[in-house]
């Protein structure tokens, strides 16, 4: 498992970041029209949205390589929770696309959204 690589400054993320807690349900609709709902996971799903701004071309390239090497959510990685400092061992990318914006003077921005992998 690979960790999310640090920026040139040594930080692994920039402020502000967004921490998300969600509950996911599975809904089954039967032929007779009745509906059954059950939790998709045994507990809440924690996630983080990180926005990287004013990063260098090398940092953008490293984020893109990280995204590609984790196959848009197929390969888990470790992440340090920015609020608690605890290591989260089973994180996956929550989106299958990465947003990268290029700006003048060799600066750019990127966004990553990932979540802790919970087994059903």
C-alpha positions in Angstrom: 0.0 0.0 0.0 1.3 3.5 -0.9 0.8 6.6 1.2 -0.4 9.9 -0.1 2.9 11.6 -0.9 3.9 14.8 0.9 4.1 18.2 -0.9 7.4 20.0 -1.2 6.6 21.7 2.1 6.4 18.3 3.8 2.6 18.6 4.4 0.3 15.9 3.1 -2.6 18.2 2.5 -3.5 21.9 2.5 -6.2 23.7 4.6 -9.1 23.9 4.3 -10.1 20.3 3.9 -13.6 18.8 4.3 -14.3 15.7 6.4 -17.5 13.9 5.4 -19.5 11.3 7.3 -22.2 9.5 5.4 -24.5 6.6 5.8 -25.2 4.5 2.7 -28.2 2.2 2.2 -29.0 -0.4 -0.3 -32.6 -0.3 -1.6 -34.2 -3.3 -3.3 -37.4 -3.0 -5.3 -39.3 -6.2 -5.8 -41.5 -7.2 -8.8 -44.7 -6.6 -6.7 -43.6 -3.0 -6.1 -42.6 -3.4 -2.4 -39.3 -2.0 -1.3 -36.7 -3.2 1.2 -33.9 -1.0 2.6 -30.8 -2.1 4.5 -27.5 -0.5 5.5 -24.8 -0.9 2.9 -22.0 -0.9 5.5 -21.9 -1.8 9.2 -21.3 1.9 10.2 -20.8 5.3 8.8 -18.5 6.0 5.9 -15.8 8.7 6.6 -14.4 10.6 3.7 -12.2 13.6 3.0 -12.1 16.2 0.3 -8.7 17.8 -0.2 -8.1 20.8 -2.4 -4.5 21.5 -3.4 -3.9 25.0 -4.6 -0.8 26.9 -5.9 1.1 23.7 -6.3 4.0 23.2 -8.6 4.1 21.1 -11.8 6.1 18.4 -10.0 3.5 18.3 -7.2 0.6 18.1 -9.7 2.5 15.3 -11.5 3.0 13.4 -8.2 -0.8 13.7 -7.4 -1.7 12.5 -10.8 0.7 9.5 -10.5 -0.8 8.7 -7.1 -4.3 8.8 -8.6 -3.4 6.6 -11.5 -1.5 4.1 -9.3 -4.5 3.6 -7.1 -6.7 2.9 -10.2 -9.5 5.3 -9.3 -10.4 3.6 -6.1 -9.4 0.0 -6.7 -6.1 0.1 -4.7 -6.2 1.1 -1.0 -3.7 3.4 0.7 -2.9 4.9 4.1 -3.8 8.4 5.1 -3.2 10.5 8.2 -6.4 12.0 9.5 -5.8 15.8 9.6 -8.0 16.2 12.7 -6.7 13.5 14.9 -3.3 12.5 13.4 -4.5 8.8 13.4 -3.4 6.7 10.5 -6.3 5.4 8.4 -5.1 2.2 6.8 -7.8 1.4 4.3 -8.6 4.5 2.2 -9.8 4.4 -1.4 -10.4 7.1 -3.9 -14.1 8.0 -4.0 -14.2 9.4 -7.5 -13.0 7.9 -10.8 -11.8 11.3 -12.1 -9.2 13.8 -11.0 -9.6 17.5 -11.5 -6.4 19.4 -12.4 -6.3 23.1 -13.2 -3.2 24.8 -14.6 -2.5 28.4 -13.8 0.1 31.0 -14.9 3.6 31.0 -13.4 3.9 27.2 -13.2 1.2 26.9 -10.5 -1.9 24.8 -10.5 -4.5 23.1 -8.4 -6.0 19.7 -7.9 -8.7 18.0 -5.9 -8.9 14.5 -4.4 -11.9 12.9 -2.7 -11.4 9.6 -0.9 -13.0 7.6 1.9 -12.2 4.9 4.4 -13.1 1.5 3.0 -15.7 -0.2 5.1 -16.6 -3.8 4.4 -20.3 -4.6 4.1 
